[in-house]
Amino acid sequence: MTQSHVYGVLLALALVAASLPWLSERFLLLIKLNKTAGWRWLEWLVCYGLVGALAMALENKLTGGLHEQQWEFYVATLCLFVVFALPGFIYHYDLKKLLKP
C-alpha cells in the first residue's frame, strides 16, 4: 500500500468517525446510552482526538518523525471534521423523520 493510499484510507476513516455519533445510539459503538446532543458532541470530540492520534502515529511511521504544527493546523482540521460530520448530522435530525414509515 502506497503512502497516498494510506492517506486516502485515513480520510475515509475520518469521514465515518465524524458521522458516527449521529448514526449510532452507542457511545463509541461500545456503551449503550440514551444519547442527548451533549453526549453526541462529546463523542464527536473523542472521535476527533482518536483520528488525530491515528494520523500522528501514521505520520511518524511513514515519515520517521512528526512535523511541528501551529494552532492554525488544528483549527483547520477541526473545521474539516465538522464538515465530515454533516451527513450524519443531517441524517439524524432531518432524514430519519422523513424516512420513517
Phi and psi restraints in degrees (value plus and minus 20) as a CYANA .aco file:
   2 THR   PHI    -101.5   -61.5
   2 THR   PSI     149.6   189.6
   3 GLN   PHI     -83.7   -43.7
   3 GLN   PSI     -57.7   -17.7
   4 SER   PHI     -87.5   -47.5
   4 SER   PSI     -53.1   -13.1
   5 HIS   PHI     -86.7   -46.7
   5 HIS   PSI     -59.3   -19.3
   6 VAL   PHI     -82.2   -42.2
   6 VAL   PSI     -62.5   -22.5
   7 TYR   PHI     -88.8   -48.8
   7 TYR   PSI     -54.2   -14.2
   8 GLY   PHI     -84.5   -44.5
   8 GLY   PSI     -62.8   -22.8
   9 VAL   PHI     -85.3   -45.3
   9 VAL   PSI     -58.0   -18.0
  10 LEU   PHI     -83.6   -43.6
  10 LEU   PSI     -61.5   -21.5
  11 LEU   PHI     -85.2   -45.2
  11 LEU   PSI     -59.8   -19.8
  12 ALA   PHI     -84.3   -44.3
  12 ALA   PSI     -60.9   -20.9
  13 LEU   PHI     -83.6   -43.6
  13 LEU   PSI     -59.5   -19.5
  14 ALA   PHI     -84.4   -44.4
  14 ALA   PSI     -58.9   -18.9
  15 LEU   PHI     -82.5   -42.5
  15 LEU   PSI     -63.9   -23.9
  16 VAL   PHI     -89.0   -49.0
  16 VAL   PSI     -63.9   -23.9
  17 ALA   PHI     -85.5   -45.5
  17 ALA   PSI     -54.4   -14.4
  18 ALA   PHI     -89.3   -49.3
  18 ALA   PSI     -53.3   -13.3
  19 SER   PHI    -107.7   -67.7
  19 SER   PSI     -35.1     4.9
  20 LEU   PHI     -74.2   -34.2
  20 LEU   PSI     -62.7   -22.7
  21 PRO   PHI     -80.9   -40.9
  21 PRO   PSI     -46.8    -6.8
  22 TRP   PHI    -114.6   -74.6
  22 TRP   PSI     -28.4    11.6
  23 LEU   PHI    -120.0   -80.0
  23 LEU   PSI     -34.2     5.8
  24 SER   PHI    -151.6  -111.6
  24 SER   PSI     127.8   167.8
  25 GLU   PHI    -111.1   -71.1
  25 GLU   PSI     -17.1    22.9
  26 ARG   PHI    -121.3   -81.3
  26 ARG   PSI     122.8   162.8
  27 PHE   PHI     -98.6   -58.6
  27 PHE   PSI      96.2   136.2
  28 LEU   PHI      34.9    74.9
  28 LEU   PSI      11.8    51.8
  29 LEU   PHI      42.0    82.0
  29 LEU   PSI      -4.5    35.5
  30 LEU   PHI    -135.2   -95.2
  30 LEU   PSI     -70.2   -30.2
  31 ILE   PHI    -126.8   -86.8
  31 ILE   PSI     102.7   142.7
  32 LYS   PHI     -93.9   -53.9
  32 LYS   PSI     102.2   142.2
  33 LEU   PHI    -155.2  -115.2
  33 LEU   PSI     139.0   179.0
  34 ASN   PHI    -113.1   -73.1
  34 ASN   PSI      67.1   107.1
  35 LYS   PHI     -95.1   -55.1
  35 LYS   PSI     111.0   151.0
  36 THR   PHI    -117.0   -77.0
  36 THR   PSI    -199.9  -159.9
  37 ALA   PHI     -81.4   -41.4
  37 ALA   PSI     -56.9   -16.9
  38 GLY   PHI     -83.1   -43.1
  38 GLY   PSI     -62.3   -22.3
  39 TRP   PHI     -83.7   -43.7
  39 TRP   PSI     -59.4   -19.4
  40 ARG   PHI     -84.2   -44.2
  40 ARG   PSI     -63.1   -23.1
  41 TRP   PHI     -89.0   -49.0
  41 TRP   PSI     -55.4   -15.4
  42 LEU   PHI     -84.2   -44.2
  42 LEU   PSI     -64.1   -24.1
  43 GLU   PHI     -82.8   -42.8
  43 GLU   PSI     -57.9   -17.9
  44 TRP   PHI     -82.5   -42.5
  44 TRP   PSI     -62.6   -22.6
  45 LEU   PHI     -85.5   -45.5
  45 LEU   PSI     -58.5   -18.5
  46 VAL   PHI     -83.8   -43.8
  46 VAL   PSI     -61.9   -21.9
  47 CYS   PHI     -83.1   -43.1
  47 CYS   PSI     -59.3   -19.3
  48 TYR   PHI     -79.7   -39.7
  48 TYR   PSI     -64.6   -24.6
  49 GLY   PHI     -84.4   -44.4
  49 GLY   PSI     -61.2   -21.2
  50 LEU   PHI     -86.4   -46.4
  50 LEU   PSI     -62.6   -22.6
  51 VAL   PHI     -86.3   -46.3
  51 VAL   PSI     -59.1   -19.1
  52 GLY   PHI     -83.7   -43.7
  52 GLY   PSI     -61.3   -21.3
  53 ALA   PHI     -84.8   -44.8
  53 ALA   PSI     -60.8   -20.8
  54 LEU   PHI     -83.7   -43.7
  54 LEU   PSI     -61.1   -21.1
  55 ALA   PHI     -83.3   -43.3
  55 ALA   PSI     -61.2   -21.2
  56 MET   PHI     -85.9   -45.9
  56 MET   PSI     -59.3   -19.3
  57 ALA   PHI     -84.9   -44.9
  57 ALA   PSI     -61.8   -21.8
  58 LEU   PHI     -86.1   -46.1
  58 LEU   PSI     -61.0   -21.0
  59 GLU   PHI     -81.4   -41.4
  59 GLU   PSI     -63.1   -23.1
  60 ASN   PHI     -83.5   -43.5
  60 ASN   PSI     -61.2   -21.2
  61 LYS   PHI     -89.1   -49.1
  61 LYS   PSI     -62.8   -22.8
  62 LEU   PHI     -99.9   -59.9
  62 LEU   PSI     -54.6   -14.6
  63 THR   PHI    -128.0   -88.0
  63 THR   PSI     -31.4     8.6
  64 GLY   PHI      66.4   106.4
  64 GLY   PSI     -13.8    26.2
  65 GLY   PHI    -196.0  -156.0
  65 GLY   PSI     154.1   194.1
  66 LEU   PHI    -129.9   -89.9
  66 LEU   PSI     119.1   159.1
  67 HIS   PHI    -103.5   -63.5
  67 HIS   PSI     121.1   161.1
  68 GLU   PHI     -86.8   -46.8
  68 GLU   PSI     114.9   154.9
  69 GLN   PHI    -144.6  -104.6
  69 GLN   PSI     123.9   163.9
  70 GLN   PHI    -113.9   -73.9
  70 GLN   PSI     156.0   196.0
  71 TRP   PHI     -82.5   -42.5
  71 TRP   PSI     -48.4    -8.4
  72 GLU   PHI     -81.3   -41.3
  72 GLU   PSI     -56.0   -16.0
  73 PHE   PHI     -82.4   -42.4
  73 PHE   PSI     -64.8   -24.8
  74 TYR   PHI     -90.8   -50.8
  74 TYR   PSI     -53.5   -13.5
  75 VAL   PHI     -86.4   -46.4
  75 VAL   PSI     -61.2   -21.2
  76 ALA   PHI     -85.5   -45.5
  76 ALA   PSI     -61.3   -21.3
  77 THR   PHI     -89.5   -49.5
  77 THR   PSI     -53.6   -13.6
  78 LEU   PHI     -85.2   -45.2
  78 LEU   PSI     -62.0   -22.0
  79 CYS   PHI     -84.8   -44.8
  79 CYS   PSI     -58.9   -18.9
  80 LEU   PHI     -84.5   -44.5
  80 LEU   PSI     -56.9   -16.9
  81 PHE   PHI     -87.9   -47.9
  81 PHE   PSI     -53.5   -13.5
  82 VAL   PHI     -83.2   -43.2
  82 VAL   PSI     -64.5   -24.5
  83 VAL   PHI     -83.7   -43.7
  83 VAL   PSI     -59.7   -19.7
  84 PHE   PHI     -85.0   -45.0
  84 PHE   PSI     -46.6    -6.6
  85 ALA   PHI     -99.9   -59.9
  85 ALA   PSI     -32.7     7.3
  86 LEU   PHI     -77.6   -37.6
  86 LEU   PSI     -63.7   -23.7
  87 PRO   PHI     -79.9   -39.9
  87 PRO   PSI     -63.4   -23.4
  88 GLY   PHI     -86.9   -46.9
  88 GLY   PSI     -59.1   -19.1
  89 PHE   PHI     -83.2   -43.2
  89 PHE   PSI     -67.0   -27.0
  90 ILE   PHI     -84.5   -44.5
  90 ILE   PSI     -60.7   -20.7
  91 TYR   PHI     -81.0   -41.0
  91 TYR   PSI     -67.5   -27.5
  92 HIS   PHI     -86.3   -46.3
  92 HIS   PSI     -63.9   -23.9
  93 TYR   PHI    -114.7   -74.7
  93 TYR   PSI     -39.5     0.5
  94 ASP   PHI    -140.1  -100.1
  94 ASP   PSI     -76.1   -36.1
  95 LEU   PHI     -93.4   -53.4
  95 LEU   PSI     -51.7   -11.7
  96 LYS   PHI     -79.6   -39.6
  96 LYS   PSI     -60.3   -20.3
  97 LYS   PHI     -88.4   -48.4
  97 LYS   PSI     -58.4   -18.4
  98 LEU   PHI     -93.0   -53.0
  98 LEU   PSI     -50.0   -10.0
  99 LEU   PHI    -107.5   -67.5
  99 LEU   PSI     -29.0    11.0
 100 LYS   PHI     -90.2   -50.2
 100 LYS   PSI     115.0   155.0
